[in-house]
Amino acid sequence: MNRMKILLAIISITLPLSLLPVFGQEPPLPAKAETPLPSPSPAGTRPQLNIPDIPMSVEPPRLVPDSALTIPPHTNLSTLPKNAPSLTELDAAFQKSPLAREAEEYRLHVEWRQLQNRVANDPEVVAAKAATTTAHTDLEKRVRLRTYYNISYAHMRALASSPEVKIYLEKQKAAVLGGLAQPRVRPETTVSPKREH
């Protein structure tokens, strides 16, 4: 019984290996057909191309049939929208492409960073920033950071060149101050009633 199992195992291993050269080969590539080379043209002349002439009176086929360009006679014109946007409104809507929005966002970000660098050495901003490092508790540090950001963004807003930059500064300020909030932690200490034993 064991001999039979060993024999079957040997056959199952050697049979696929013996068929490997037969089935593992790729078919030979077809022989390369030789195409006659054109005779070389004399120096300075171009070879003659056989391109058929296209008559100028032939009109290319229309991609949109004429029937699609006209309103069918059974259409009620009163149901068509009359308040379609004007051409200038459409142009304004399409001018705000994603690429234009990204370029505007980048320009505002660069101006914000320049304003940050300009107010960084202001004595009031420096003092507010230094006060954040001397806080003793987390709550005190968050309060001082809020004060520092309010002072810093007030100075940047005063130096802002356009209303768009001021709006961008308000968004940045809201994002920074939102990061200081701790909605799951109560900052006030609450006194719990004492239990009597």
Residue pairs with C-beta under 8 A, 6 or more apart in sequence:
38 47
41 47
71 77
85 93
104 164
108 164
108 165
108 168
109 168
111 160
111 161
111 165
111 168
112 156
112 165
112 168
112 169
112 172
115 156
115 159
115 160
115 165
115 169
116 152
116 156
118 156
118 159
119 125
119 152
119 155
119 156
119 159
120 126
122 155
124 151
124 155
125 148
125 151
125 152
125 155
128 144
128 147
128 148
128 151
128 152
129 148
129 152
131 144
131 147
131 148
132 141
132 144
132 145
132 148
135 141
135 143
135 144
139 187
142 180
142 182
142 187
145 180
146 177
146 180
149 173
149 176
149 177
149 180
150 173
153 169
153 170
153 172
153 173
156 169
157 166
157 169
157 170
160 166
160 169
